[in-house]
Amino acid sequence: MKKSFSFICAALCLMGCAEVVVQDVPEVDDDDAVEVAFEDVTTDVRIVPLISDDPLGACNELHCYGNEVFMSDNTGEYIYYFVDGKLQSTLHAVGRGPGEYTTIAHFTYSPEKKLLLVSAVGDITEFMQQTNSMIMKFTVPDMKFVGKMPVEGKIATMSCQDGDKVLAVTAAASFSPNDLSTSLDTSRIVLFDIETGQIIKKCRNISYYEFMQADILQASGTNLSNNVCTSGLINKLYHYEDGKEKFAFAFTFREKNIPQNYFDTDKDPQESLMGLIEFMMTEQAKYCLEGGFWPIVDGDRYSFWYHNVMEHYRDHYYSYENGKTLNYCGFRAKGTNRPLLPKAVDGTTYVTIMEGTPESLFGPSSERSSFSSDLEKAMNAQNLNNPVLVYYKIK
């Protein structure tokens, strides 16, 4: 069923600040979602075991660039580098000296420069007192430290663009006049230079809510472009390429939306966070939706994932193309006991990571499809129960 919410909104494009007017914004409702099996709606499915002689840590952050894959572990110490599924090298530079860190926060990679950019921190005192993020640079595949640079604000996520720039979501820090400690202030999307860390462009201010969700509201597109979804009563999807922003698509959850005041960009972050926590305890919140996660712009097709705010599974998929919509949920493969949901986006392809033993995913006596049989075989063949990636598109 296609629904639309008649609404007019103006979005400023950085390409000359021309207004883009949007009417009849599609309304997304989980009540319209059709439960589907993974095998029935996917195409271009590939199973890629991550091969290593040693055990790999549990996945924290995953980034895929064609046949190159980077994965950080949940201890904040390691980044693994794979080519065609085989481990090539590992970044592990924990310490207090030059070129070392105590914790990896976020990272991104420039395939053109073969450069790994790591948002890292030293000790906790340093983190609390610094107003900027520290970006460390390592060459790939040897993981050699080649310098660091400050980037204005605390980074929530970042991804390379056009080879020489980085699109990042940051929260600028300000000093409290009472105790000279820092507090997060304006959250925004910025474009900075990959060599110097200098901000090239402040693209737009966003809410603190969006700052907290930034890692899944931003996705890498093809040719080192980026897609970002901003939240509000009207959610807006933007495409960034060649250092420019282009408005792509808008949608709404209408009555099921989180109230607009939690998306205000001029609100105090702590006040917004406390208010949002209080709202989540109300009866109204049980029916609210949030989304725009893992956004993809593929020609005239715009797609993303969403979920009920109280469940946080990102388990609903929505796409819009020339007036036709898809609204799906489910995504379990035959014989599996949990859905195959995205952990990363590689251009126009979703990537999920299967961790743990095969017994934790498959029922002992369940019937298998050809895909789930192949997946079970791949997981059974893994040394030390190391993970398996599954790449797929949705028809």
Stockholm file with secondary structure:
# STOCKHOLM 1.0

chainA/1-395         MKKSFSFICAALCLMGCAEVVVQDVPEVDDDDAVEVAFEDVTTDVRIVPLISDDPLGACNELHCYGNEVFMSDNTGEYIYYFVDGKLQSTLHAVGRGPGEYTTIAHFTYSPEKKLLLVSAVGDITEFMQQTNSMIMKFTVPDMKFVGKMPVEGKIATMSCQDGDKVLAVTAAASFSPNDLSTSLDTSRIVLFDIETGQIIKKCRNISYYEFMQADILQASGTNLSNNVCTSGLINKLYHYEDGKEKFAFAFTFREKNIPQNYFDTDKDPQESLMGLIEFMMTEQAKYCLEGGFWPIVDGDRYSFWYHNVMEHYRDHYYSYENGKTLNYCGFRAKGTNRPLLPKAVDGTTYVTIMEGTPESLFGPSSERSSFSSDLEKAMNAQNLNNPVLVYYKIK
#=GR chainA/1-395 SS CCCEECCCEEEECTTTCCEEEECSEEBCCGGGCEEEEHHHHEEEEEEEECBCSSCCCCEEEEEEETTEEEEEETTSSCEEEEETTEEEEEECCBSSSTTCBSEEEEEEEETTTTEEEEEEECSHHHHHHCSEEEEEEEETTTCCEEEEEEEEBEEEEEEEETTTEEEEEEEEEEECTTTCCEEEEEEEEEEEETTTCCEEEEEEEECHHHHHTHHHHEEECGGGCEEEEECSSSEEEEEEETTEEEEEEEEBCGGGBCCGGGGCTTSCHHHHHHHHHHHTTSTGGGGCEEEEEEEEEETTEEEEEEEETTTCCCCEEEEEETTEEEEEEEEECTTBSSCCCCSEEETTEEEEEECSCHHHHBCTTCCCCHHHHHHHHHHHTSGGGCCEEEEEEEC
#=GC SS_cons         CCCEECCCEEEECTTTCCEEEECSEEBCCGGGCEEEEHHHHEEEEEEEECBCSSCCCCEEEEEEETTEEEEEETTSSCEEEEETTEEEEEECCBSSSTTCBSEEEEEEEETTTTEEEEEEECSHHHHHHCSEEEEEEEETTTCCEEEEEEEEBEEEEEEEETTTEEEEEEEEEEECTTTCCEEEEEEEEEEEETTTCCEEEEEEEECHHHHHTHHHHEEECGGGCEEEEECSSSEEEEEEETTEEEEEEEEBCGGGBCCGGGGCTTSCHHHHHHHHHHHTTSTGGGGCEEEEEEEEEETTEEEEEEEETTTCCCCEEEEEETTEEEEEEEEECTTBSSCCCCSEEETTEEEEEECSCHHHHBCTTCCCCHHHHHHHHHHHTSGGGCCEEEEEEEC
//
